[in-house]
Amino acid sequence: MVSLTISTKGKPKVSVDFPDRHPEQVTVKQLHQAVHAKFPVLVPNRQRLTISKGEGKPTPLTDESKSLASYGVGDKAELRLKDLGKQVPYRYLYLWEYAGPIFINPLFLKLSHHIWGAYTPSALQIAIRNIIVLHFIKRWLESAFVHSFSRSTLPLAYVYRNSAYYWGVVGVLCGLTLYRPAYSAEALKGSILNNPAWVGFWSLFILCAELLNLNAHVHLASLRQPAGQPRKYPTGLGFGTVVCANYWFETLGVFAMSIMTGFDIGTVVYSVIATMFMHRWAAGKYARYKREFDPKVFPGRRWKWFPPFS
């Protein structure tokens, strides 16, 4: 028999029993279901169960296919339960947040005459609008058909945070700063920002970065393994130089947008925030790769994220 004690903040401890079972025979999924029976409001994706082992950080029970024994959970163990709050599917979050800039950003160009008065849009404004729309259509399609997610859900609060970034910064802020008379055809006349070679070069540069990023994502998707199988490390185009080549190509495209627009304040804010997130994600992936593989083989001598700086 397996008898476990579940403690959670603000509630009395409860016991969860699995008669005639051994820890090797009880999965994390079955434990989630048993906890749900005790706390009906806590559906499995709202539960975070951890077990403390000595003075180190508590170990979360994240893989529902694994047994309790694989996490070192035995009979009479005490687990800590945390309510993660209302959840939304990961994929739905990405589809929702990327949809905003596709519609909001170009809407500001269309309605800019009502905000700033009449002016003739420049080639730069038309090009950057098309780049932003195509970029987020690509990300939307990748989220729908290419990406997989290590977790099925995440807290509902992330919807508001991510939407504030993508809808607010890329949609509204960039829409206000890019589509104004200061970037009109008349204002840019004679400047490098109105030079067809300048606009064409950076548009092509960003397109190449987008295609390289797409290729990296497709390669990463091809490495998926069935549950229980060892993970493979990436070896495709760019990954021989950079561990997180997908973030490298993404960052190149984001930086290029700022350069192309003469460091428009909206694109700069977008670039800074995007770079911060990608640096954090790359650091996490790099650390995970070092744990899972022989560090001399992978990552080896590869840059983490953005050569030659990181």
Protein Blocks (a to p, Z undefined) as FASTA:
>chain_A
ZZdddddehiacdddddehiafklpcfklmmmmmmmmmmmlgfklpccdddehjbdcddd
fblkbcfklnopaehiacddddebjaddfklmmmmmmmmmmmmmmmmmmmmmmmnopcdd
dfklmmmmmmmmmmmmmmmmmmmmmpccfbfbdcfklmmmmmmmmmmmmmmmmmmmmmcf
klgmklmgoiaklgmklmmmmmmmmmmmmmmmmmmmmmmmmmpccehiacdddfbehjlm
pmblmlmmmmmmmmmmmmmnoopaklmmmmmmmmmmmmmmmmmmmmmmmmmpcfklogoj
acfklcckZZ
